[in-house]
Amino acid sequence: MMKTVIFQVKKTKYVGNNKLKVISKEVVLVDRHVSCKCGCITKAKDCNKYQEYREAECRCACVNTDEARKCINDPQKLWNPKICSCQCREVQECTTGYSFDQRQCKCLPSTLKRRFTLEQAVEPSDYDRFY
């Protein structure tokens, strides 16, 4: 809800020597919001599980501040306040046999998992029972 308020103002001009000269008087109409309230746009429901709501600051803040401080000192990493996590500044595509390591921010040789085949699982003497 709004209410119109009437103000009479003086229009002036600076004439030098810290002096103003009144040129005219004018009436100005100003809309005054009478039912609006101050409040935060960001609410507690907007925070994720890694954040706490700080009403005085109208924002969500990460609770793992120690991790954030460590991240800031690492030139390869960047703190992401939306998910409260330290991330690599650059993520690379790795060639075959390598995978990107989020802790070291580089491609490292993949640890190959050996496939277990039927031939390896069966003793040679038992082989005839399966075939």
VOFILUM-159354 format. One record per atom (N, C-alpha, C): x, y, z; residue in three letters. Coordinates in nm, 3 decimals. Layout:
// VOFILUM-159354
PT        c1        c2        c3   type
PT         X         Y         Z    ALA
...
***
This chain:
// VOFILUM-159354
PT        c1        c2        c3   type
PT     0.084    -0.117     0.000    MET
PT     0.000     0.000     0.000    MET
PT     0.090     0.125     0.000    MET
PT     0.049     0.223    -0.077    MET
PT     0.129     0.346    -0.087    MET
PT     0.044     0.467    -0.053    MET
PT     0.112     0.568    -0.006    LYS
PT     0.049     0.696     0.027    LYS
PT     0.133     0.804    -0.040    LYS
PT     0.068     0.898    -0.107    THR
PT     0.141     1.006    -0.173    THR
PT     0.165     1.118    -0.072    THR
PT     0.291     1.158    -0.062    VAL
PT     0.330     1.265     0.029    VAL
PT     0.374     1.384    -0.054    VAL
PT     0.333     1.503    -0.013    ILE
PT     0.366     1.624    -0.086    ILE
PT     0.477     1.699    -0.013    ILE
PT     0.583     1.733    -0.088    PHE
PT     0.695     1.810    -0.033    PHE
PT     0.711     1.937    -0.113    PHE
PT     0.743     2.045    -0.043    GLN
PT     0.778     2.168    -0.111    GLN
PT     0.929     2.181    -0.100    GLN
PT     0.996     2.192    -0.215    VAL
PT     1.142     2.199    -0.216    VAL
PT     1.187     2.329    -0.282    VAL
PT     1.307     2.369    -0.247    LYS
PT     1.366     2.488    -0.308    LYS
PT     1.468     2.444    -0.410    LYS
PT     1.455     2.495    -0.532    LYS
PT     1.552     2.468    -0.637    LYS
PT     1.657     2.577    -0.627    LYS
PT     1.786     2.532    -0.615    THR
PT     1.894     2.629    -0.596    THR
PT     2.003     2.611    -0.701    THR
PT     2.088     2.712    -0.705    LYS
PT     2.202     2.708    -0.796    LYS
PT     2.325     2.754    -0.718    LYS
PT     2.436     2.683    -0.737    TYR
PT     2.561     2.719    -0.670    TYR
PT     2.621     2.839    -0.744    TYR
PT     2.651     2.946    -0.668    VAL
PT     2.703     3.068    -0.731    VAL
PT     2.848     3.097    -0.694    VAL
PT     2.910     3.008    -0.618    GLY
PT     3.049     3.028    -0.578    GLY
PT     3.060     3.076    -0.435    GLY
PT     3.180     3.073    -0.381    ASN
PT     3.204     3.115    -0.243    ASN
PT     3.113     3.044    -0.142    ASN
PT     3.087     2.916    -0.166    ASN
PT     3.001     2.835    -0.079    ASN
PT     2.861     2.893    -0.063    ASN
PT     2.808     2.957    -0.168    LYS
PT     2.675     3.019    -0.161    LYS
PT     2.582     2.958    -0.265    LYS
PT     2.455     2.944    -0.225    LEU
PT     2.349     2.896    -0.314    LEU
PT     2.249     3.008    -0.337    LEU
PT     2.196     3.016    -0.457    LYS
PT     2.093     3.116    -0.490    LYS
PT     1.964     3.040    -0.516    LYS
PT     1.855     3.080    -0.448    VAL
PT     1.725     3.016    -0.467    VAL
PT     1.670     3.060    -0.601    VAL
PT     1.638     2.961    -0.685    ILE
PT     1.584     2.991    -0.818    ILE
PT     1.432     2.985    -0.815    ILE
PT     1.379     2.880    -0.750    SER
PT     1.233     2.867    -0.743    SER
PT     1.195     2.770    -0.632    SER
PT     1.065     2.766    -0.605    LYS
PT     1.010     2.667    -0.513    LYS
PT     0.922     2.575    -0.597    LYS
PT     0.933     2.445    -0.567    GLU
PT     0.854     2.348    -0.643    GLU
PT     0.787     2.251    -0.549    GLU
PT     0.677     2.195    -0.595    VAL
PT     0.606     2.093    -0.521    VAL
PT     0.642     1.958    -0.584    VAL
PT     0.681     1.863    -0.498    VAL
PT     0.721     1.731    -0.545    VAL
PT     0.632     1.627    -0.477    VAL
PT     0.577     1.535    -0.557    LEU
PT     0.496     1.426    -0.504    LEU
PT     0.584     1.302    -0.491    LEU
PT     0.582     1.241    -0.374    VAL
PT     0.663     1.123    -0.348    VAL
PT     0.573     1.010    -0.297    VAL
PT     0.587     0.892    -0.358    ASP
PT     0.511     0.776    -0.311    ASP
PT     0.583     0.716    -0.192    ASP
PT     0.510     0.702    -0.083    ARG
PT     0.566     0.644     0.038    ARG
PT     0.501     0.508     0.060    ARG
PT     0.583     0.406     0.069    HIS
PT     0.534     0.270     0.092    HIS
PT     0.505     0.255     0.241    HIS
PT     0.379     0.236     0.275    VAL
PT     0.342     0.231     0.416    VAL
PT     0.325     0.089     0.470    VAL
PT     0.314    -0.009     0.382    SER
PT     0.294    -0.145     0.432    SER
PT     0.412    -0.237     0.401    SER
PT     0.518    -0.185     0.344    CYS
PT     0.635    -0.266     0.314    CYS
PT     0.718    -0.285     0.441    CYS
PT     0.794    -0.394     0.443    LYS
PT     0.881    -0.421     0.556    LYS
PT     1.020    -0.450     0.504    LYS
PT     1.118    -0.421     0.586    CYS
PT     1.254    -0.459     0.551    CYS
PT     1.269    -0.608     0.579    CYS
PT     1.337    -0.676     0.493    GLY
PT     1.359    -0.818     0.513    GLY
PT     1.461    -0.870     0.415    GLY
PT     1.508    -0.987     0.443    CYS
PT     1.609    -1.049     0.359    CYS
PT     1.545    -1.120     0.240    CYS
PT     1.608    -1.109     0.126    ILE
PT     1.564    -1.184     0.009    ILE
PT     1.604    -1.331     0.027    ILE
PT     1.728    -1.353     0.072    THR
PT     1.776    -1.488     0.100    THR
PT     1.720    -1.531     0.235    THR
PT     1.662    -1.648     0.239    LYS
PT     1.601    -1.702     0.361    LYS
PT     1.676    -1.828     0.406    LYS
PT     1.649    -1.873     0.527    ALA
PT     1.714    -1.992     0.582    ALA
PT     1.689    -2.114     0.493    ALA
PT     1.574    -2.123     0.431    LYS
PT     1.542    -2.237     0.344    LYS
PT     1.631    -2.243     0.220    LYS
PT     1.698    -2.133     0.188    ASP
PT     1.786    -2.128     0.071    ASP
PT     1.924    -2.187     0.099    ASP
PT     1.955    -2.211     0.225    CYS
PT     2.086    -2.264     0.262    CYS
PT     2.090    -2.416     0.243    CYS
PT     2.207    -2.468     0.207    ASN
PT     2.222    -2.613     0.192    ASN
PT     2.274    -2.673     0.322    ASN
PT     2.297    -2.804     0.322    LYS
PT     2.337    -2.872     0.446    LYS
PT     2.476    -2.834     0.496    LYS
PT     2.555    -2.767     0.414    TYR
PT     2.690    -2.725     0.455    TYR
PT     2.692    -2.580     0.501    TYR
PT     2.577    -2.515     0.503    GLN
PT     2.570    -2.373     0.535    GLN
PT     2.480    -2.348     0.655    GLN
PT     2.502    -2.231     0.717    GLU
PT     2.413    -2.184     0.822    GLU
PT     2.357    -2.050     0.777    GLU
PT     2.239    -2.016     0.824    TYR
PT     2.176    -1.890     0.785    TYR
PT     2.218    -1.781     0.883    TYR
PT     2.264    -1.669     0.828    ARG
PT     2.302    -1.553     0.909    ARG
PT     2.205    -1.440     0.877    ARG
PT     2.104    -1.429     0.960    GLU
PT     1.997    -1.333     0.936    GLU
PT     2.047    -1.189     0.935    GLU
PT     2.139    -1.155     1.023    ALA
PT     2.190    -1.018     1.030    ALA
PT     2.262    -0.978     0.901    ALA
PT     2.313    -1.079     0.828    GLU
PT     2.383    -1.053     0.702    GLU
PT     2.300    -1.091     0.580    GLU
PT     2.181    -1.145     0.605    CYS
PT     2.090    -1.188     0.497    CYS
PT     2.158    -1.284     0.399    CYS
PT     2.229    -1.383     0.453    ARG
PT     2.300    -1.474     0.364    ARG
PT     2.323    -1.609     0.429    ARG
PT     2.356    -1.704     0.343    CYS
PT     2.397    -1.837     0.387    CYS
PT     2.550    -1.836     0.392    CYS
PT     2.606    -1.894     0.497    ALA
PT     2.751    -1.898     0.512    ALA
PT     2.796    -2.041     0.539    ALA
PT     2.908    -2.077     0.481    CYS
PT     2.964    -2.210     0.500    CYS
PT     3.009    -2.227     0.645    CYS
PT     2.986    -2.346     0.700    VAL
PT     3.027    -2.371     0.839    VAL
PT     3.168    -2.428     0.846    VAL
PT     3.217    -2.482     0.736    ASN
PT     3.352    -2.542     0.735    ASN
PT     3.456    -2.436     0.697    ASN
PT     3.470    -2.336     0.783    THR
PT     3.560    -2.223     0.756    THR
PT     3.707    -2.265     0.756    THR
PT     3.742    -2.367     0.833    ASP
PT     3.880    -2.415     0.836    ASP
PT     3.919    -2.469     0.698    ASP
PT     3.828    -2.543     0.638    GLU
PT     3.853    -2.597     0.504    GLU
PT     3.865    -2.484     0.402    GLU
PT     3.785    -2.380     0.418    ALA
PT     3.791    -2.265     0.327    ALA
PT     3.926    -2.194     0.337    ALA
PT     3.977    -2.177     0.459    ARG
PT     4.107    -2.111     0.478    ARG
PT     4.219    -2.192     0.412    ARG
PT     4.214    -2.323     0.427    LYS
PT     4.316    -2.409     0.364    LYS
PT     4.309    -2.398     0.211    LYS
PT     4.188    -2.390     0.160    CYS
PT     4.168    -2.384     0.015    CYS
PT     4.224    -2.254    -0.043    CYS
PT     4.206    -2.146     0.026    ILE
PT     4.250    -2.014    -0.021    ILE
PT     4.402    -2.011    -0.037    ILE
PT     4.473    -2.088     0.045    ASN
PT     4.619    -2.090     0.038    ASN
PT     4.674    -2.183    -0.070    ASN
PT     4.588    -2.255    -0.139    ASP
PT     4.630    -2.347    -0.245    ASP
PT     4.609    -2.279    -0.381    ASP
PT     4.717    -2.247    -0.453    PRO
PT     4.703    -2.174    -0.580    PRO
PT     4.632    -2.254    -0.690    PRO
PT     4.623    -2.386    -0.676    GLN
PT     4.556    -2.467    -0.778    GLN
PT     4.407    -2.480    -0.753    GLN
PT     4.361    -2.433    -0.636    LYS
PT     4.222    -2.454    -0.599    LYS
PT     4.148    -2.324    -0.576    LYS
PT     4.016    -2.337    -0.577    LEU
PT     3.926    -2.223    -0.563    LEU
PT     3.812    -2.263    -0.471    LEU
PT     3.776    -2.177    -0.376    TRP
PT     3.667    -2.206    -0.284    TRP
PT     3.534    -2.174    -0.350    TRP
PT     3.441    -2.268    -0.346    ASN
PT     3.307    -2.250    -0.402    ASN
PT     3.210    -2.232    -0.285    ASN
PT     3.165    -2.108    -0.257    PRO
PT     3.079    -2.084    -0.141    PRO
PT     2.937    -2.137    -0.158    PRO
PT     2.896    -2.168    -0.279    LYS
PT     2.761    -2.221    -0.300    LYS
PT     2.750    -2.365    -0.251    LYS
PT     2.856    -2.442    -0.268    ILE
PT     2.853    -2.582    -0.223    ILE
PT     2.953    -2.606    -0.110    ILE
PT     3.016    -2.499    -0.062    CYS
PT     3.111    -2.506     0.051    CYS
PT     3.217    -2.612     0.028    CYS
PT     3.282    -2.602    -0.086    SER
PT     3.380    -2.703    -0.123    SER
PT     3.497    -2.639    -0.197    SER
PT     3.613    -2.699    -0.179    CYS
PT     3.733    -2.658    -0.248    CYS
PT     3.741    -2.734    -0.379    CYS
PT     3.755    -2.663    -0.488    GLN
PT     3.757    -2.727    -0.619    GLN
PT     3.880    -2.684    -0.697    GLN
PT     3.917    -2.769    -0.792    CYS
PT     4.030    -2.736    -0.879    CYS
PT     3.991    -2.619    -0.968    CYS
PT     4.085    -2.526    -0.988    ARG
PT     4.059    -2.412    -1.077    ARG
PT     4.036    -2.459    -1.220    ARG
PT     4.113    -2.560    -1.261    GLU
PT     4.100    -2.614    -1.396    GLU
PT     4.084    -2.765    -1.388    GLU
PT     3.984    -2.816    -1.457    VAL
PT     3.963    -2.961    -1.466    VAL
PT     4.002    -3.001    -1.607    VAL
PT     4.088    -3.101    -1.617    GLN
PT     4.141    -3.142    -1.747    GLN
PT     4.076    -3.271    -1.796    GLN
PT     4.071    -3.284    -1.927    GLU
PT     4.035    -3.411    -1.988    GLU
PT     4.162    -3.494    -1.989    GLU
PT     4.154    -3.617    -1.945    CYS
PT     4.273    -3.702    -1.937    CYS
PT     4.272    -3.804    -2.051    CYS
PT     4.393    -3.842    -2.092    THR
PT     4.405    -3.941    -2.198    THR
PT     4.374    -4.081    -2.142    THR
PT     4.363    -4.176    -2.231    THR
PT     4.333    -4.313    -2.193    THR
PT     4.434    -4.365    -2.092    THR
PT     4.384    -4.429    -1.989    GLY
PT     4.471    -4.482    -1.886    GLY
PT     4.497    -4.385    -1.772    GLY
PT     4.443    -4.264    -1.782    TYR
PT     4.459    -4.162    -1.678    TYR
PT     4.322    -4.112    -1.637    TYR
PT     4.311    -4.068    -1.512    SER
PT     4.187    -4.005    -1.465    SER
PT     4.224    -3.881    -1.385    SER
PT     4.132    -3.785    -1.382    PHE
PT     4.158    -3.658    -1.315    PHE
PT     4.140    -3.676    -1.165    PHE
PT     4.241    -3.638    -1.088    ASP
PT     4.239    -3.647    -0.943    ASP
PT     4.202    -3.511    -0.885    ASP
PT     4.088    -3.505    -0.814    GLN
PT     4.038    -3.378    -0.758    GLN
PT     4.126    -3.327    -0.643    GLN
PT     4.197    -3.415    -0.576    ARG
PT     4.282    -3.370    -0.465    ARG
PT     4.409    -3.303    -0.516    ARG
PT     4.468    -3.358    -0.623    GLN
PT     4.594    -3.305    -0.675    GLN
PT     4.574    -3.215    -0.797    GLN
PT     4.454    -3.210    -0.850    CYS
PT     4.419    -3.126    -0.965    CYS
PT     4.505    -3.158    -1.088    CYS
PT     4.523    -3.287    -1.112    LYS
PT     4.598    -3.327    -1.231    LYS
PT     4.559    -3.469    -1.270    LYS
PT     4.598    -3.506    -1.393    CYS
PT     4.571    -3.640    -1.443    CYS
PT     4.675    -3.737    -1.384    CYS
PT     4.626    -3.847    -1.332    LEU
PT     4.713    -3.949    -1.275    LEU
PT     4.680    -4.083    -1.340    LEU
PT     4.777    -4.175    -1.344    PRO
PT     4.749    -4.307    -1.402    PRO
PT     4.632    -4.373    -1.329    PRO
PT     4.541    -4.428    -1.406    SER
PT     4.426    -4.496    -1.347    SER
PT     4.472    -4.625    -1.283    SER
PT     4.408    -4.659    -1.175    THR
PT     4.437    -4.789    -1.114    THR
PT     4.350    -4.890    -1.186    THR
PT     4.414    -4.981    -1.256    LEU
PT     4.340    -5.079    -1.333    LEU
PT     4.286    -5.187    -1.242    LEU
PT     4.161    -5.218    -1.263    LYS
PT     4.099    -5.326    -1.188    LYS
PT     4.105    -5.450    -1.276    LYS
PT     4.162    -5.553    -1.224    ARG
PT     4.178    -5.675    -1.301    ARG
PT     4.046    -5.748    -1.310    ARG
PT     4.012    -5.788    -1.428    ARG
PT     3.888    -5.862    -1.448    ARG
PT     3.908    -6.006    -1.406    ARG
PT     3.809    -6.058    -1.344    PHE
PT     3.811    -6.195    -1.297    PHE
PT     3.739    -6.280    -1.400    PHE
PT     3.809    -6.365    -1.469    THR
PT     3.747    -6.446    -1.575    THR
PT     3.719    -6.587    -1.525    THR
PT     3.633    -6.654    -1.595    LEU
PT     3.595    -6.789    -1.558    LEU
PT     3.716    -6.882    -1.560    LEU
PT     3.804    -6.862    -1.658    GLU
PT     3.922    -6.947    -1.669    GLU
PT     4.011    -6.933    -1.545    GLU
PT     4.017    -6.814    -1.487    GLN
PT     4.099    -6.792    -1.369    GLN
PT     4.034    -6.850    -1.244    GLN
PT     3.902    -6.858    -1.244    ALA
PT     3.831    -6.901    -1.125    ALA
PT     3.822    -7.053    -1.114    ALA
PT     3.837    -7.121    -1.223    VAL
PT     3.817    -7.266    -1.224    VAL
PT     3.951    -7.337    -1.232    VAL
PT     3.968    -7.433    -1.148    GLU
PT     4.089    -7.517    -1.155    GLU
PT     4.087    -7.593    -1.286    GLU
PT     4.201    -7.615    -1.347    PRO
PT     4.205    -7.688    -1.474    PRO
PT     4.137    -7.824    -1.467    PRO
PT     4.143    -7.890    -1.356    SER
PT     4.079    -8.021    -1.346    SER
PT     3.927    -8.011    -1.341    SER
PT     3.873    -7.894    -1.297    ASP
PT     3.729    -7.874    -1.293    ASP
PT     3.673    -7.816    -1.423    ASP
PT     3.759    -7.783    -1.514    TYR
PT     3.720    -7.712    -1.637    TYR
PT     3.618    -7.792    -1.716    TYR
PT     3.634    -7.927    -1.719    ASP
PT     3.544    -8.011    -1.799    ASP
PT     3.402    -8.009    -1.746    ASP
PT     3.381    -7.982    -1.617    ARG
PT     3.244    -7.981    -1.561    ARG
PT     3.165    -7.862    -1.612    ARG
PT     3.232    -7.753    -1.650    PHE
PT     3.162    -7.634    -1.695    PHE
PT     3.140    -7.633    -1.845    PHE
PT     3.213    -7.715    -1.921    TYR
PT     3.202    -7.712    -2.066    TYR
PT     3.171    -7.847    -2.120    TYR
***
